[in-house]
Amino acid sequence: MSNTKNEPIHSSDLLATLQYSQQAPILLGRQSNSKMAPLSLITSVPAQPEEYAMIERLFFTCLQTGDDKSALICLDKLTQFFGSSNERIMGLHGLYEEAIAGDNFSLEKCLQEYDDILQQNPVNLPILKRRIALLRSLSRPADAISSLIKLLEATPTDTEAWCELADLYRLQGMSSQAIFCLEEALLITPNAWNVHACLAELLYVCASSQENGDPSKLLRRSMRHYCRSIELCDDYLRGFYGLALVTTLLLETEESCTTEEVSLKETLPRLNTFAFEKLEAIVKSRFMDYQGQKCSQSELIAAKELLDRFGKSN
């Protein structure tokens, strides 16, 4: 399925993927104990069991960079070792067929193959997930949502599926359902800081649109999840960016507080200052030594613009 953590794909990640895939002939050649062995001969030489994790990773990177030939070699080696009836291997075969499909007609054929496999084994999870991802890529969100619900009925502790369902609901404008899904994901993985931040972002958007209940209450919930995200990851730029935004808005809207909320009113200015100071420190350090491992350049630019907008940058 798609990136269920909802994190951006950084340009540095893409560059690293490209560089890794370009090493495919050498890496695969090592499996055959001959760096000069042509690719056509590599599949005949068995690898050690511990090497198959590397081969699978190489399979994914080759597909991402369009090196279908090397990807097929990796897939053949994995199939020889694990067998074509292995469910994970079946999922990898499906992914390869999707990657080389040239049009929607070919993708529909892949979908039919998934349906045929599922008729024989309805609980083949890798194929179920590939089918959902394919439905989404074919712009059939209603079918993807329906399939995800059925998947979660069978595997209710699948955090990835809950996050995927939340993203589909969000794109369909069904914010309440998306919030529920992310809350379910956090029940399973309560320390997933990125999921806390995703939920906080969704609550913030709902509060801003004023379409889903009391905006102030939604903003406070958003703030709590942003706080939790940076508690779990103390240099999480997206978390501090969101916390700076939501506390600023709360300071503008929280004119009066109940007795129970007096402490919040006293804490908000300090929390807002802390968020901006930490955000400024992160931006400065990463602009000075930008390697892209921790956040994308677009995130840094957005954070810098936020600091400039509120006059927080020096």
ABEGO torsion letter per residue (X at the ends): XBBAAGBBBBAAAAAAAAAAAAAAAAAAAAAAGBAABBAAAAAABBBBAAAAAAAAAAAAAAAAAGBAAAAAAAAAAAAAAAEAABAAAAAAAAAAAAAABABAAAAAAAAAAAAAAAAABAABAAAAAAAAAAAAAAGBAAAAAAAAAAAAAABAABAAAAAAAAAAAAAAGBAAAAAAAAAAAAAABAABAAAAAAAAAAAAAAAAAGABEBAAAAAAAAAAAAAAAAAABAABAAAAAAAAAAAAAAAAABABBBAAAAAAAAAAAAAAAAAAAAAAAAAAAAAABBAGAABBAAAAAAAAAAAAAAGABX
